Amino acid sequence: QVQLVESGGGSVQPGGSLRLSCAASGSIFSFNAMGWYRQAPGKERELVAVINSGSSPNYADFVKGRFTISRGNAKNTVLLQMNSLKPEDTAVYYCHAKYATSYYNYWGQGTQVTVSS
C-alpha cells in the first residue's frame, strides 16, 4: 500500500521560512509527478507547485519567487522550500503524487503551516 508522509510544517512569523518534505512508502515504481497543494479554512484545495519527471517545475503565481520545489535524493521524495512566508500562506499543505500510467492520485495526510506574528 502506497503512503505519502509529510513533515516540516509548523508556525513561523511573516517573512520566515519552512521546508516541507514528503516521502512515499510502499511504492515500487517512481512517481512521474509529485507536488504540493494547500487548503485554507473555508477555501478549496489549490495547487502550490508540481514537478514532473524530465520537466521544469510549475508554480502557482502566488508563490513564484518565494517557494522552490525539488525532488529529493531518495526515490519518491519531494521537498518544498518556502521563504518569505505571508499570513495568507497559512493552510494545510498536502503532498500529491501520480504515476504516469494511472489516473489515480495519491495524497498525504497534510501538514499544518501557520504564518502569524
N, CA and C of each residue as an Amber inpcrd file, in Angstrom:
protein
   351
   0.8430000  -1.1900000   0.0000000   0.0000000   0.0000000   0.0000000
   0.8860000   1.2500000   0.0000000   0.6080000   2.1310000  -0.9370000
   1.4100000   3.3460000  -1.0570000   0.9170000   4.3900000  -0.0630000
   1.8370000   4.9900000   0.6590000   1.5110000   6.0710000   1.5830000
   2.4710000   7.2270000   1.3820000   1.9220000   8.4360000   1.4470000
   2.7390000   9.6420000   1.4050000   2.7300000  10.2590000   2.7980000
   3.8980000  10.5820000   3.2950000   4.0060000  11.1420000   4.6390000
   4.7420000  12.4680000   4.5690000   4.0440000  13.5320000   5.0150000
   4.6440000  14.8610000   5.0150000   5.2750000  15.1630000   6.3740000
   6.2400000  16.0510000   6.3620000   6.8290000  16.5610000   7.5940000
   7.3540000  17.9650000   7.3340000   7.5980000  18.6930000   8.4240000
   8.2200000  20.0090000   8.2980000   7.2930000  21.1870000   8.4940000
   6.0110000  20.9420000   8.6970000   5.1040000  22.0570000   8.9440000
   5.3400000  22.6580000  10.3140000   4.6450000  23.7600000  10.5900000
   4.7850000  24.3990000  11.8840000   4.3330000  25.8420000  11.8360000
   4.7310000  26.5910000  12.8410000   4.3640000  28.0050000  12.9430000
   5.5900000  28.8690000  12.7350000   5.4140000  29.9650000  12.0350000
   6.5260000  30.8650000  11.7310000   5.9810000  32.2800000  11.6220000
   6.8260000  33.2410000  11.8630000   6.4310000  34.6390000  11.7130000
   6.4790000  35.0570000  10.2440000   5.7370000  36.0780000   9.8870000
   5.8110000  36.5780000   8.4990000   7.2470000  36.8980000   8.1050000
   7.5960000  36.5020000   6.8920000   8.9490000  36.6830000   6.4120000
   9.8550000  35.5040000   6.6960000   9.3750000  34.5660000   7.4810000
  10.1690000  33.4020000   7.8380000  10.1500000  32.3190000   6.7710000
  10.8000000  31.2130000   7.0920000  10.9400000  30.1030000   6.1430000
  10.5870000  28.7800000   6.8010000  10.1040000  27.8710000   5.9910000
   9.8640000  26.4930000   6.3930000  10.2140000  25.5880000   5.2180000
  10.5450000  24.3530000   5.5380000  10.8380000  23.3760000   4.4930000
   9.9800000  22.1490000   4.7270000   9.1640000  21.8210000   3.7460000
   8.3100000  20.6460000   3.8290000   8.9580000  19.4880000   3.0870000
   8.7820000  18.3040000   3.6340000   9.2800000  17.0950000   2.9960000
   8.1500000  16.0900000   2.8540000   8.2230000  15.2970000   1.8130000
   7.2320000  14.2460000   1.5930000   7.9640000  13.0070000   1.0990000
   7.6900000  11.9040000   1.7360000   8.3070000  10.6470000   1.3390000
   7.2260000   9.5960000   1.1500000   7.3620000   8.8220000   0.1000000
   6.4060000   7.7630000  -0.1940000   6.9600000   6.4260000   0.2590000
   6.0890000   5.6290000   0.8240000   6.4710000   4.2680000   1.1860000
   5.5590000   3.2910000   0.4670000   6.0700000   2.1030000   0.2560000
   5.2630000   1.0670000  -0.3670000   5.1590000   1.1740000  -1.8740000
   5.9420000   2.0570000  -2.4820000   5.8760000   2.2280000  -3.9340000
   7.0940000   1.5780000  -4.5840000   6.8380000   0.6800000  -5.4950000
   7.9410000   0.0310000  -6.1960000   8.4450000   0.9150000  -7.3280000
   7.5170000   1.5840000  -7.9960000   7.8600000   2.3980000  -9.1530000
   8.0100000   3.8680000  -8.7590000   8.6870000   4.5960000  -9.6250000
   8.8710000   6.0290000  -9.3750000   7.6490000   6.7990000  -9.8650000
   7.2090000   7.7490000  -9.0580000   6.1200000   8.6190000  -9.4750000
   6.5880000   9.5460000 -10.5860000   5.7120000   9.7650000 -11.5680000
   6.0330000  10.7180000 -12.6220000   5.8870000  12.1400000 -12.1130000
   4.8380000  12.4030000 -11.3870000   4.5610000  13.7480000 -10.8900000
   4.4560000  13.7310000  -9.3770000   5.1080000  14.6860000  -8.7650000
   4.9620000  14.9060000  -7.3230000   4.7950000  16.4030000  -7.0920000
   3.9880000  16.7390000  -6.1320000   3.7500000  18.1610000  -5.9130000
   3.1200000  18.4490000  -4.5800000   2.7530000  19.7010000  -4.4060000
   2.1540000  20.1890000  -3.1650000   0.9000000  20.9950000  -3.4770000
  -0.1160000  20.7450000  -2.6940000  -1.3490000  21.5140000  -2.7210000
  -1.5560000  22.0730000  -1.3150000  -2.4580000  23.0300000  -1.2190000
  -2.7890000  23.5440000   0.1140000  -4.2670000  23.8760000   0.1880000
  -4.7660000  23.8640000   1.4070000  -6.1640000  24.1870000   1.6460000
  -6.2840000  25.0100000   2.9110000  -6.7630000  26.2200000   2.7410000
  -7.0060000  27.1100000   3.8730000  -8.4410000  26.9320000   4.3520000
  -8.7410000  27.2740000   5.5810000 -10.1080000  27.1360000   6.1030000
 -11.1280000  27.8570000   5.2300000 -12.1650000  27.1460000   4.8470000
 -13.2260000  27.7450000   4.0510000 -12.9130000  27.8900000   2.5790000
 -11.7600000  27.3900000   2.1730000 -11.3670000  27.5120000   0.7720000
 -11.1440000  26.1390000   0.1600000 -11.1270000  26.0960000  -1.1700000
 -10.8690000  24.8530000  -1.8580000  -9.3640000  24.5610000  -1.8870000
  -9.0590000  23.3020000  -2.0580000  -7.6590000  22.9060000  -2.1840000
  -7.1200000  23.4720000  -3.4980000  -5.8910000  23.9960000  -3.4370000
  -5.3000000  24.6170000  -4.6180000  -3.8650000  24.1390000  -4.8220000
  -3.4520000  24.1400000  -6.0680000  -2.0990000  23.7400000  -6.4120000
  -1.1070000  24.7930000  -5.9460000  -0.0200000  24.3280000  -5.3550000
   1.0790000  25.2100000  -4.9710000   2.2300000  25.0560000  -5.9620000
   2.6780000  23.8400000  -6.1510000   3.7920000  23.5810000  -7.0600000
   3.8020000  22.1080000  -7.4130000   4.2780000  21.8050000  -8.6050000
   4.3680000  20.4290000  -9.0590000   5.6350000  20.2710000  -9.8820000
   6.2150000  19.0900000  -9.7800000   7.3970000  18.7900000 -10.5690000
   7.2000000  17.4360000 -11.2250000   7.3250000  17.4070000 -12.5500000
   7.1880000  16.1840000 -13.3260000   8.5650000  15.7140000 -13.7670000
   8.7240000  14.4270000 -13.8620000   9.9990000  13.8730000 -14.2870000
  10.3840000  14.4210000 -15.6510000  11.5880000  14.9390000 -15.7560000
  12.0800000  15.4410000 -17.0180000  11.5600000  16.8040000 -17.4210000
  10.8260000  17.4570000 -16.5270000  10.2670000  18.7750000 -16.8480000
  10.6290000  19.8030000 -15.7840000  10.4790000  21.0470000 -16.1450000
  10.7100000  22.1140000 -15.1750000   9.5360000  22.2030000 -14.2160000
   9.7720000  22.6440000 -13.0030000   8.6720000  22.7740000 -12.0400000
   7.6570000  23.8260000 -12.4760000   6.4320000  23.6320000 -12.0300000
   5.3850000  24.6320000 -12.2420000   4.9180000  25.1580000 -10.8900000
   4.7180000  26.4610000 -10.8240000   4.3230000  27.1010000  -9.5730000
   3.0490000  27.9060000  -9.7620000   2.2570000  27.9640000  -8.6930000
   1.1530000  28.8980000  -8.6780000   1.7190000  30.3070000  -8.6370000
   1.0160000  31.2390000  -9.2370000   1.5150000  32.6210000  -9.2970000
   1.7800000  33.1820000  -7.9090000   0.9780000  32.7810000  -6.9290000
   1.0990000  33.3930000  -5.6140000   2.3230000  32.9140000  -4.8290000
   3.0820000  31.9480000  -5.3490000   4.2950000  31.5040000  -4.6570000
   5.5550000  31.6830000  -5.4880000   5.4000000  32.1240000  -6.7270000
   6.5710000  32.2930000  -7.5940000   7.5680000  33.2620000  -6.9660000
   8.8210000  32.8470000  -6.9760000   9.8700000  33.6680000  -6.4050000
  10.0650000  33.4780000  -4.9140000   9.1430000  32.7590000  -4.2800000
   9.2390000  32.5460000  -2.8330000   9.4130000  31.0750000  -2.4680000
   8.7560000  30.1900000  -3.2070000   8.8020000  28.7610000  -2.9170000
   9.6140000  28.0530000  -3.9910000  10.2830000  26.9680000  -3.5900000
  11.0400000  26.1480000  -4.5270000  10.7230000  24.6860000  -4.2740000
  10.3110000  23.9830000  -5.3240000  10.0240000  22.5590000  -5.2200000
  11.1720000  21.7800000  -5.8420000  11.4990000  20.6570000  -5.2480000
  12.5700000  19.8210000  -5.7920000  12.3140000  18.3750000  -5.4170000
  12.8490000  17.4740000  -6.2120000  12.7880000  16.0610000  -5.8730000
  13.9650000  15.7430000  -4.9520000  13.7180000  14.9480000  -3.9560000
  14.7580000  14.5630000  -3.0390000  15.6890000  13.5350000  -3.6450000
  16.7940000  13.2760000  -2.9660000  17.7610000  12.2840000  -3.4480000
  17.1930000  10.8670000  -3.3890000  16.3760000  10.6090000  -2.3950000
  15.7520000   9.2880000  -2.2940000  14.5920000   9.2110000  -3.2790000
  14.3180000   8.0130000  -3.7640000  13.2290000   7.8290000  -4.7030000
  11.9130000   8.2420000  -4.0840000  11.0790000   8.8880000  -4.8790000
   9.7260000   9.2500000  -4.4620000   9.6980000  10.1400000  -3.2320000
  10.5890000  11.1180000  -3.2290000  10.5450000  12.1680000  -2.2160000
  10.4680000  13.5220000  -2.9120000   9.8170000  14.4420000  -2.2570000
   9.6920000  15.7860000  -2.8100000   9.7880000  16.7860000  -1.6690000
  10.4370000  17.9060000  -1.9570000  10.6790000  18.9320000  -0.9620000
  10.0350000  20.2350000  -1.4010000   9.6520000  21.0490000  -0.4480000
   9.1320000  22.3790000  -0.7580000   9.7880000  23.3710000   0.1970000
  10.6800000  24.1790000  -0.3400000  11.3150000  25.2350000   0.4400000
  10.4600000  26.4910000   0.3250000   9.9960000  26.9720000   1.4690000
   9.1020000  28.1240000   1.4860000   9.7880000  29.2820000   2.1940000
  10.0450000  30.3440000   1.4620000  10.6830000  31.5370000   2.0020000
   9.7130000  32.7130000   1.9370000  10.0460000  33.7640000   2.6560000
   9.2290000  34.9870000   2.6600000   7.7560000  34.6700000   2.8840000
   7.4920000  33.8540000   3.8670000   6.1250000  33.4170000   4.1230000
   5.2400000  34.5720000   4.5560000   3.9850000  34.4920000   4.1210000
   2.9950000  35.5190000   4.4150000   1.8460000  34.9010000   5.2080000
   1.1050000  35.6940000   5.9310000  -0.0470000  35.1480000   6.6620000
  -1.0190000  34.4020000   5.7480000  -1.1550000  34.8500000   4.5240000
  -2.0690000  34.1800000   3.5860000  -1.5610000  32.8330000   3.1100000
  -0.3510000  32.4700000   3.4690000   0.1700000  31.1320000   3.1730000
  -0.2950000  30.1130000   4.2090000  -0.9470000  30.5720000   5.2470000
  -1.4500000  29.6780000   6.2810000  -2.4640000  28.7050000   5.6900000
  -2.2000000  27.4220000   5.8640000  -3.0570000  26.3820000   5.2870000
  -2.5270000  25.0210000   5.7020000  -3.3140000  23.9970000   5.4000000
  -2.8120000  22.6260000   5.4740000  -2.2110000  22.3030000   4.1130000
  -0.9830000  21.8550000   4.1200000  -0.2730000  21.5420000   2.8890000
  -0.2730000  20.0270000   2.6860000  -0.6570000  19.6190000   1.4770000
  -0.7820000  18.2100000   1.1440000   0.2190000  17.8300000   0.0560000
   0.8630000  16.7130000   0.2700000   1.7180000  16.1360000  -0.7580000
   0.8430000  15.3410000  -1.7300000   1.1910000  15.4000000  -2.9880000
   0.4360000  14.7100000  -4.0390000   1.4160000  13.9730000  -4.9410000
   1.0050000  12.8200000  -5.4220000   1.8530000  12.0540000  -6.3360000
   0.9960000  11.2700000  -7.3120000   1.5810000  11.0230000  -8.4720000
   0.8270000  10.3350000  -9.5180000   1.8000000   9.6050000 -10.4260000
   1.4190000   8.3790000 -10.7900000   2.1780000   7.6470000 -11.7860000
   1.7960000   8.1320000 -13.1830000   2.7060000   7.9590000 -14.1260000
   2.4410000   8.3820000 -15.4970000   1.3610000   7.5360000 -16.1490000
   1.2310000   6.2730000 -15.7460000   0.3170000   5.3530000 -16.4240000
  -0.9780000   5.1360000 -15.6730000  -1.3070000   6.0160000 -14.7480000
  -2.5200000   5.8430000 -13.9560000  -3.1920000   7.1830000 -13.7220000
  -4.5220000   7.1610000 -13.6080000  -5.2610000   8.3720000 -13.2780000
  -5.4100000   8.5380000 -11.7710000  -4.9520000   7.5750000 -10.9900000
  -5.1480000   7.6160000  -9.5380000  -4.2240000   8.6470000  -8.9140000
  -4.7720000   9.4070000  -7.9830000  -3.9970000  10.4190000  -7.2660000
  -3.7350000   9.9670000  -5.8360000  -2.4930000  10.0410000  -5.4310000
  -2.1160000   9.7140000  -4.0600000  -1.9620000  11.0130000  -3.2710000
  -2.4500000  10.9860000  -2.0270000  -2.3780000  12.1690000  -1.1670000
  -1.7880000  11.8120000   0.1910000  -1.0480000  12.7640000   0.7480000
  -0.6070000  12.6320000   2.1170000  -1.7000000  13.0870000   3.0550000
  -1.4220000  12.9890000   4.3470000  -2.4220000  13.3340000   5.3450000
  -2.4800000  14.8380000   5.6280000  -1.4890000  15.5590000   5.1630000
  -1.4530000  17.0090000   5.3320000  -0.6150000  17.4490000   6.5150000
  -0.0050000  18.6000000   6.3780000   0.7780000  19.1920000   7.4730000
   0.4130000  20.6690000   7.5730000   0.1930000  21.1220000   8.7960000
  -0.2590000  22.4940000   9.0150000   0.9060000  23.4700000   8.9320000
   0.6880000  24.5430000   8.1910000   1.6230000  25.6630000   8.1460000
   0.8680000  26.9040000   8.6080000   1.3800000  27.5450000   9.6370000
   0.7460000  28.7460000  10.1810000   1.7470000  29.8900000  10.1630000
   1.3520000  30.9810000   9.5330000   2.2070000  32.1660000   9.4540000
   1.4980000  33.2970000  10.1950000   2.0640000  33.6670000  11.3120000
   1.4060000  34.6570000  12.1550000   2.4330000  35.3580000  13.0310000
   2.1560000  36.6320000  13.2970000   3.0270000  37.3810000  14.2050000
   2.4920000  37.3130000  15.6320000
